[in-house]
Amino acid sequence: MRTLTKIVGTIAAIAVVVWSARDRFVQVPTTGEREIRPFRMGGSTAPVTDITGIGPTYAERLASLGIGDASALATSDPKMVSREVGVSLERARLWTERARELR
């Protein structure tokens, strides 16, 4: 019984050390920002620059969000596009509507 107690105690001690040291090995984002994942949908592969009102500058900003084609823009949230690209919500909605027409 003493041997079993020693084994369980040793395993518990190792678990405590590993648990207390986990922050050194696992990095957790602390900025509070959610990760923006690229949008990938099937459909049109027309570039976003084919949409009236989107030039090279806005295309680069959209690409940094993972929106590289009209199909991705058509399925994106206009509020997120507005906030992240720096345009009005009305303009972002117009872009997404135009992108849906290209699909």
Backbone bond lengths (Angstrom), bond angles and torsions (degrees), N, CA, C in turn:
res aa  C-N    CA-C-N  psi(-1)  N-CA   C-N-CA  omega(-1)  CA-C   N-CA-C  phi
1 M - - - 1.442 - - 1.524 111.58 -
2 R 1.340 116.08 -36.18 1.465 119.40 179.16 1.524 110.72 -64.27
3 T 1.302 117.16 -37.43 1.457 121.24 179.91 1.520 109.76 -64.38
4 L 1.298 117.79 -43.09 1.457 122.05 178.22 1.522 110.64 -62.79
5 T 1.302 117.32 -41.39 1.461 121.48 178.03 1.518 110.93 -63.17
6 K 1.310 117.58 -40.91 1.469 121.39 178.49 1.527 110.74 -65.19
7 I 1.317 117.07 -41.85 1.461 120.83 -179.88 1.528 110.46 -64.33
8 V 1.312 117.30 -46.85 1.462 121.58 179.47 1.521 109.90 -63.40
9 G 1.312 117.74 -41.95 1.462 121.74 178.32 1.521 111.91 -63.01
10 T 1.316 116.44 -41.13 1.468 120.93 178.60 1.526 110.71 -65.22
11 I 1.300 116.88 -43.99 1.467 120.88 179.06 1.526 109.98 -63.45
12 A 1.327 117.04 -41.72 1.469 120.59 178.47 1.525 110.88 -63.96
13 A 1.316 117.02 -40.45 1.469 120.63 179.18 1.526 111.04 -64.51
14 I 1.312 116.81 -41.46 1.468 120.79 177.97 1.530 109.89 -64.10
15 A 1.315 116.46 -41.66 1.468 120.16 179.03 1.519 111.27 -62.69
16 V 1.326 117.56 -39.54 1.467 121.08 178.57 1.520 110.65 -64.79
17 V 1.324 117.89 -42.96 1.466 121.68 179.80 1.524 110.17 -64.52
18 V 1.314 117.20 -45.38 1.464 120.57 -179.82 1.522 110.01 -63.84
19 W 1.313 117.50 -43.89 1.457 121.36 -179.61 1.528 111.30 -63.19
20 S 1.309 117.84 -40.73 1.466 119.90 -178.63 1.525 111.95 -73.78
21 A 1.322 117.89 -23.61 1.468 121.24 -178.85 1.524 112.31 -95.90
22 R 1.326 118.76 2.20 1.464 120.95 -174.81 1.518 113.08 -60.80
23 D 1.324 119.37 -32.36 1.458 121.86 -179.04 1.523 112.48 -66.54
24 R 1.310 116.74 -21.98 1.464 119.61 177.98 1.520 111.71 -76.23
25 F 1.317 116.97 -23.84 1.451 121.03 -174.70 1.527 113.54 -107.49
26 V 1.308 117.55 -24.10 1.462 122.01 -178.30 1.514 108.01 -116.70
27 Q 1.327 116.54 120.67 1.444 120.49 179.18 1.520 109.49 -97.69
28 V 1.306 115.39 128.67 1.452 122.35 -179.82 1.518 107.88 -111.46
29 P 1.346 119.18 130.58 1.456 119.65 178.98 1.531 110.53 -60.39
30 T 1.328 115.27 135.41 1.463 119.41 -177.03 1.520 112.56 -115.91
31 T 1.325 117.84 4.88 1.454 120.04 -176.37 1.508 112.76 -77.06
32 G 1.308 118.31 -18.34 1.456 121.09 -178.19 1.514 112.78 83.02
33 E 1.319 117.08 -5.10 1.460 120.22 179.06 1.517 108.92 -84.29
34 R 1.300 114.62 140.69 1.448 117.39 176.91 1.524 108.92 -82.04
35 E 1.290 114.33 151.39 1.452 120.06 179.74 1.520 109.39 -72.77
36 I 1.303 116.15 134.31 1.459 120.68 177.92 1.522 107.18 -98.32
37 R 1.291 114.60 114.81 1.452 119.53 -178.28 1.516 109.64 -96.95
38 P 1.311 116.65 147.55 1.464 119.48 178.91 1.521 111.41 -64.82
39 F 1.309 114.89 143.59 1.446 120.23 177.11 1.524 107.78 -86.34
40 R 1.295 116.64 129.90 1.458 121.01 178.28 1.513 108.46 -132.63
41 M 1.289 116.07 110.03 1.457 121.45 178.10 1.519 107.45 -133.98
42 G 1.313 116.01 154.12 1.448 119.66 175.73 1.518 110.27 -76.52
43 G 1.290 117.87 167.11 1.456 120.09 177.32 1.511 111.33 123.19
44 S 1.302 115.28 -144.49 1.451 121.89 -175.51 1.517 111.49 -62.36
45 T 1.306 115.02 139.57 1.454 120.14 175.00 1.522 109.76 -111.01
46 A 1.329 116.90 19.65 1.459 120.96 178.58 1.529 108.29 -63.92
47 P 1.323 116.71 134.93 1.462 118.53 178.86 1.531 110.78 -66.21
48 V 1.319 116.03 155.67 1.464 119.56 -178.78 1.521 111.52 -65.67
49 T 1.323 117.77 -20.93 1.464 120.21 178.97 1.524 112.07 -70.06
50 D 1.340 117.79 -11.71 1.466 120.85 174.91 1.526 111.36 -75.55
51 I 1.314 116.85 -11.33 1.466 121.81 179.90 1.518 108.54 -88.12
52 T 1.324 116.18 128.71 1.460 121.49 -179.89 1.524 109.81 -58.24
53 G 1.322 116.00 127.55 1.456 121.15 178.58 1.512 114.21 102.07
54 I 1.334 117.35 -8.09 1.467 120.24 178.75 1.517 108.51 -111.93
55 G 1.303 115.19 113.37 1.453 121.90 177.26 1.520 110.41 -103.94
56 P 1.329 116.53 -168.26 1.465 120.51 -176.78 1.533 113.65 -61.09
57 T 1.322 117.94 -37.53 1.464 120.44 -178.37 1.521 111.20 -65.75
58 Y 1.332 116.71 -49.60 1.460 119.32 178.61 1.525 111.15 -67.45
59 A 1.324 117.21 -32.56 1.463 120.13 177.84 1.523 110.60 -62.98
60 E 1.333 117.58 -39.16 1.465 120.88 177.26 1.523 111.11 -65.47
61 R 1.326 116.45 -42.05 1.464 119.80 178.99 1.522 111.06 -63.98
62 L 1.334 116.12 -40.78 1.464 119.71 177.98 1.528 110.60 -66.39
63 A 1.327 116.33 -39.75 1.463 120.29 179.66 1.525 111.15 -62.76
64 S 1.332 117.25 -34.00 1.465 119.65 178.20 1.525 111.47 -66.26
65 L 1.336 116.87 -18.60 1.459 121.91 176.09 1.529 111.53 -92.19
66 G 1.317 116.62 -4.43 1.459 120.64 -177.21 1.510 113.06 91.04
67 I 1.325 116.81 12.38 1.461 121.33 179.37 1.522 107.15 -102.46
68 G 1.323 115.75 96.86 1.448 120.30 -174.66 1.509 114.91 -107.29
69 D 1.334 116.71 -12.32 1.459 118.79 -179.59 1.525 110.20 -141.14
70 A 1.326 114.94 172.29 1.462 120.91 -175.57 1.524 111.89 -64.26
71 S 1.309 117.04 -33.88 1.456 120.28 -179.90 1.524 111.12 -64.19
72 A 1.310 117.21 -42.84 1.466 121.05 178.64 1.522 110.72 -65.94
73 L 1.320 116.78 -39.22 1.456 120.27 178.69 1.526 110.85 -67.09
74 A 1.322 116.66 -37.05 1.463 120.85 -179.21 1.523 112.27 -63.65
75 T 1.314 117.07 -29.65 1.461 120.62 -177.90 1.522 112.68 -98.54
76 S 1.309 117.81 1.91 1.459 120.06 -177.39 1.527 111.47 -86.36
77 D 1.309 115.48 162.27 1.459 122.73 179.71 1.532 109.43 -83.14
78 P 1.330 118.77 119.62 1.463 120.94 -178.99 1.533 113.39 -57.99
79 K 1.333 117.23 -33.58 1.467 119.67 179.37 1.516 110.90 -64.77
80 M 1.340 116.75 -42.08 1.455 121.24 178.77 1.528 110.00 -66.69
81 V 1.326 116.72 -43.04 1.463 120.56 178.87 1.520 109.73 -61.51
82 S 1.299 117.31 -44.55 1.456 121.90 179.84 1.523 111.09 -59.06
83 R 1.321 115.70 -48.07 1.464 121.13 -177.24 1.531 111.82 -67.38
84 E 1.315 117.12 -45.88 1.458 121.05 -173.15 1.531 113.47 -78.89
85 V 1.324 117.39 -32.44 1.470 120.83 -177.93 1.522 111.18 -88.84
86 G 1.320 116.59 -26.10 1.466 120.24 178.77 1.518 113.26 89.12
87 V 1.329 115.96 38.06 1.465 121.06 176.65 1.524 108.12 -122.18
88 S 1.317 115.70 168.26 1.463 119.52 178.94 1.529 110.11 -68.80
89 L 1.309 115.02 156.19 1.460 120.10 177.90 1.524 110.79 -62.15
90 E 1.308 116.89 -36.73 1.466 120.94 179.04 1.532 110.82 -62.09
91 R 1.336 115.72 -43.16 1.472 119.29 179.51 1.521 110.61 -65.74
92 A 1.323 117.05 -41.83 1.470 120.38 179.51 1.525 110.94 -62.85
93 R 1.332 116.96 -39.90 1.470 120.14 176.88 1.522 111.17 -64.30
94 L 1.321 116.54 -40.46 1.456 120.65 178.57 1.528 110.63 -62.53
95 W 1.336 116.12 -42.88 1.464 119.93 178.30 1.524 111.44 -60.91
96 T 1.327 117.55 -45.00 1.458 119.63 -178.51 1.529 111.36 -66.88
97 E 1.332 117.47 -34.92 1.465 120.62 175.96 1.525 110.75 -65.47
98 R 1.320 116.60 -44.51 1.469 119.97 178.67 1.529 110.56 -64.37
99 A 1.314 117.33 -36.05 1.458 120.91 178.80 1.531 110.44 -66.52
100 R 1.331 117.16 -37.36 1.468 120.38 177.54 1.524 111.32 -64.76
101 E 1.313 115.98 -34.33 1.466 119.51 178.43 1.540 111.52 -67.22
102 L 1.326 117.04 -29.66 1.470 120.15 179.04 1.518 112.48 -76.15
103 R 1.315 116.99 -20.66 1.477 120.08 -176.93 1.496 111.84 -71.12
